[in-house]
């Protein structure tokens, strides 16, 4: 479904990603692990069209993502939940969801109302907070809203950037079980970028490990979890 | 905040008060102040679309106001066009220049954008001053007639007041409507989080150009109305000081609200009149007011009023629970 081939991305004079190659199948959950500054966020931003790629190819559902505008990529069914959530603090919860409405939302059965109902079933808190402004939500609720906003666009795949960042352990737990629930219900694939390796390894089918803009290791999650180098570097064994 | 019924009542009362105001404004001088307040309310309402709704801080907005004023004056006086053609051309020309100013906004953000728009505004003002054959340069442009539409003259103060009020009501109705549409939400989404808007599939480039363009059209119309009301314009009037006044109108009134810029404009235009007894020291009071607003009313008078209403409602809610 998503295949990235030797993708190179950079800002100004700095090259950040070097020949990144990875694949995410239909309905698959793939985690990208790596320390701060490894290029994980840059990878997702390049895939969703926020920054241009310098070389290489990225194909999603038979279309090339390289050079495509962000709003077209959302329309093709690839949604991005950015780092730091980036919800709209001055809009109500409902208005946040309305902004994310696309042609795909309306094409799906039940349209926008059904999309909101499904998102609120996954995150009942959002239903209680419907008319509240974004800034008044807690960190966990904001993350829920960010994921719900991605779901409203009826994606085939979601790019999740550090969904655990700045959340209490209990909330992180719920977040990841909801991620599994989303896959079960909607059959969407996910590319999850995480520093919280333990959580990511629990939900992912396959894992890539990034260091300084390169993929240095890949494999099934349970295998990578047992890799002694990974245990040392990311799991604090 | 969602009391839609209350909102209609509020606007109906405000409109009634505005319609009745000429009864209280007994002399031409007071009427003149009211004219200016209405024009600046329209200008500030448009500026608020950019500053309050979309979060783009432009210091070049007064230049668009000047372009509107000069375009209309030149067309009507020099080329003998009717007033409506002058207003229309002012709107179109200012709108186009606004779109041009928007181009750098797609590349740069924050303070850099503010500085660049400041420079562009000054360039436009200097151009107006140096194009003497068209604009009469720093002597100023005089002899601009009061509006006349299909033979109906708005030469007298009271008819002119209603014409300006009509323009303001149209502008406010437009902003009120757009706030509830996808464009209104897109403006605020870009203001709140540009990355968030982008990943939601909002075409942030288009949204910014649209915000600049629409607010420039407001500035153009307001400029034309200003020229035909004051009947004399000069490049010195459209200087940086006026930009700051415009900014203060939106900030003190409450940015991002529909009523805020109107309240701010009325206040800042009429305040110097009320404070006439302190003479030039009113500028000190002005400074104090802005300073106090920044500390006590970060969301302006409109925001403070909304909070006050909310507090009262919740007190009432608690009281009714007890009984």
Contacts between the chains, C-beta under 8 A, distances in Angstrom:
chain1	res1	chain2	res2	distance
A	48	B	198	8.0
A	48	B	199	6.0
A	49	B	198	7.9
A	50	B	195	6.8
A	50	B	198	5.9
A	50	B	199	7.4
A	69	B	203	7.6
A	70	B	198	4.7
A	70	B	199	6.9
A	70	B	201	7.1
A	71	B	198	7.6
A	71	B	201	4.4
A	71	B	202	6.8
A	71	B	203	5.0
A	74	B	199	7.0
A	74	B	200	6.9
A	74	B	201	3.5
A	75	B	201	6.4
A	79	B	199	7.1
A	80	B	199	4.1
A	81	B	199	7.4
A	82	B	195	5.2
A	82	B	196	6.7
A	82	B	199	5.4
A	85	B	196	7.8
A	86	B	193	4.3
A	86	B	195	4.9
A	86	B	196	3.3
A	86	B	199	7.1
A	87	B	192	7.7
A	87	B	193	6.9
A	87	B	196	6.1
A	88	B	188	6.4
A	88	B	189	5.1
A	88	B	192	3.8
A	88	B	193	5.8
A	88	B	196	6.0
A	88	B	197	7.6
A	89	B	192	5.3
A	89	B	193	7.7
A	90	B	188	5.4
A	90	B	191	6.7
A	90	B	192	5.0
A	90	B	256	6.9
A	91	B	185	6.6
A	91	B	188	5.6
A	91	B	189	6.8
A	91	B	192	6.6
A	95	B	185	5.7
A	95	B	188	7.8
A	98	B	182	7.7
A	98	B	185	6.0
A	99	B	182	8.0
A	99	B	185	5.2
A	99	B	186	6.8
A	99	B	189	4.8
A	99	B	197	7.0
A	99	B	200	5.2
A	99	B	202	6.4
A	100	B	200	4.3
A	100	B	201	7.1
A	102	B	201	5.4
A	131	B	2	6.7
A	134	B	192	7.2
A	146	B	196	7.9
A	149	B	196	8.0
A	149	B	200	6.2
A	150	B	199	7.7
A	153	B	200	7.3
A	153	B	201	6.5
